[in-house]
């Protein structure tokens, strides 16, 4: 999405106060969006706060689901009777 803007990465970095190297890492997926980055970018692009963090979270969940670190099916959900008060 950032590639579609009619400004350079350097201009975007200057406007948002985010280092150009970090922006490059964000585009490549090597860096993560932080709440501060989200606030800076959403302010500049006139978007709702949290937009970029939600994108980051969705990507993280997709990656976790595709990973092999654990088998979710081995986790038995809690009995509903234990949840009612």
C-alpha positions, 0 to 999 in steps of 0.5 A, spaced: 500 500 500 505 504 501 508 503 494 502 506 491 503 513 494 505 518 489 511 520 494 518 517 495 520 513 501 524 518 503 519 523 503 514 518 507 520 517 512 521 525 513 513 526 513 512 521 519 518 521 523 520 513 521 527 512 519 527 510 512 531 504 513 525 501 518 520 503 513 524 499 508 524 493 513 516 494 514 515 493 506 519 487 506 516 484 512 523 484 516 520 489 521 514 490 525 509 495 526 509 498 533 503 502 536 507 509 535 508 507 527 501 506 527 499 512 530 504 516 525 502 513 519 495 513 520 495 520 522 499 522 516 494 518 511 488 520 515 486 513 517 483 510 523 488 509 529 490 501 529 489 500 522 496 498 521 496 494 527 490 490 525 494 488 519 500 486 523 496 482 527 492 478 522 499 477 518 502 474 525 496 470 526 496 467 519 503 465 520 502 462 527 497 458 524 501 455 518 507 454 523 509 447 526 510 450 533 504 446 536 498 442 534 492 446 536 488 440 535 491 437 541 488 443 546 482 441 549 477 447 549 474 448 556 468 445 558 462 450 558 460 448 565 466 451 567 465 458 564 458 459 567 457 463 573 
